[in-house]
Amino acid sequence: QVQLVESGGGLVQAGESLKLSCAASGDTITIINMGWYRQAPGKQREMVAVLISGGTVNYGDSMKGRFTVSRETENTVSLQMSTLKPEDTAVYFCYARARVRAYWGQGTQVTVSS
């Protein structure tokens, strides 16, 4: 089992920046990929950014150029978000793909006011 704990969410104004962090614990040796998804009210969960083994990063289309995902340590990933927009308001979930299943954090709320 893998446990994921997010931190860093909050309320910001449009145009500001915010950094999220995710710490993984437990059976972390099984983790293949880590990253972030988000879910806005009334919408489906969507990919924000996922680190693929080998250093490749997949970003959601609306996040390219504004969001940066980094592997801070072996078991910690961060999401630096810049030039935030009201449409970025969502619950952001840390994600880890292991050999047999995916894991999700509890989520952290990000609210961007106009």
C-alpha positions in Angstrom: 0.0 0.0 0.0 1.0 3.5 -0.7 -0.2 6.6 1.1 -0.2 10.1 -0.4 -0.5 13.3 1.5 -0.9 16.6 -0.2 -0.2 20.1 1.2 -0.1 23.7 0.1 -3.6 24.4 -1.2 -5.4 27.6 -0.4 -7.1 30.8 -1.7 -5.2 33.0 -4.0 -6.1 35.8 -6.4 -5.9 35.5 -10.2 -2.4 35.9 -11.5 -0.8 34.7 -8.3 1.3 31.6 -7.8 0.9 28.6 -5.5 3.0 25.5 -4.8 1.6 22.1 -3.9 3.5 19.2 -2.4 2.8 15.5 -2.1 4.6 13.1 0.1 4.4 9.4 -0.5 4.9 6.7 2.2 4.5 3.0 2.6 5.4 0.7 -0.3 6.9 3.4 -2.3 9.4 1.1 -4.1 6.4 0.0 -6.2 5.7 3.5 -7.6 6.3 3.9 -11.3 4.8 7.3 -12.0 3.7 10.2 -9.8 1.9 13.4 -10.6 -1.3 15.5 -10.2 -4.9 15.5 -11.3 -7.6 17.9 -10.5 -11.4 18.0 -10.3 -13.5 21.1 -10.5 -17.2 21.1 -9.3 -19.4 19.4 -11.7 -16.5 18.3 -13.9 -14.6 15.1 -14.5 -11.2 14.6 -13.0 -8.5 15.7 -15.4 -4.7 15.3 -15.6 -2.6 18.2 -14.6 0.9 16.8 -14.9 2.4 13.3 -14.5 6.1 12.4 -14.3 6.9 9.4 -16.5 9.9 7.2 -15.8 12.9 8.6 -17.6 12.1 12.2 -16.9 9.3 12.8 -19.4 6.4 14.9 -18.1 2.9 14.9 -19.5 0.9 18.1 -18.9 -2.7 18.8 -19.5 -3.3 21.2 -22.3 -4.4 24.2 -20.3 -1.5 23.8 -17.8 1.4 23.9 -20.3 3.6 26.9 -19.6 2.0 27.7 -16.3 2.4 24.6 -14.2 5.6 22.8 -13.4 5.8 19.4 -11.7 9.0 18.3 -10.1 10.3 15.3 -8.2 11.8 16.9 -5.1 13.0 13.7 -3.5 12.5 10.0 -4.2 9.1 10.1 -2.5 8.0 13.8 -2.9 6.6 15.6 -5.9 5.6 19.2 -6.1 3.4 21.3 -8.4 4.4 24.9 -9.0 1.4 26.8 -10.4 1.9 30.3 -11.9 -0.4 32.8 -13.4 -3.4 31.1 -11.8 -6.9 31.7 -13.3 -10.3 31.3 -11.7 -10.9 28.3 -13.9 -8.0 26.6 -12.1 -10.2 26.3 -9.0 -10.5 22.7 -8.2 -9.5 20.0 -5.7 -6.0 18.8 -6.6 -5.1 15.2 -6.1 -1.7 13.6 -5.9 -1.5 10.5 -8.0 0.9 7.5 -8.0 0.9 4.6 -10.4 2.3 1.4 -9.0 2.7 -2.0 -10.6 -0.8 -3.2 -9.9 -2.9 -0.2 -9.2 -3.1 3.6 -8.9 -3.2 5.5 -5.6 -4.8 8.8 -4.8 -4.3 11.4 -2.1 -7.3 13.0 -0.2 -7.0 16.1 -2.3 -6.2 19.7 -1.5 -8.5 22.6 -2.4 -7.2 25.4 -4.6 -9.4 28.4 -5.0 -8.5 31.3 -7.4 -10.6 34.4 -7.0 -11.0 36.9 -9.8 
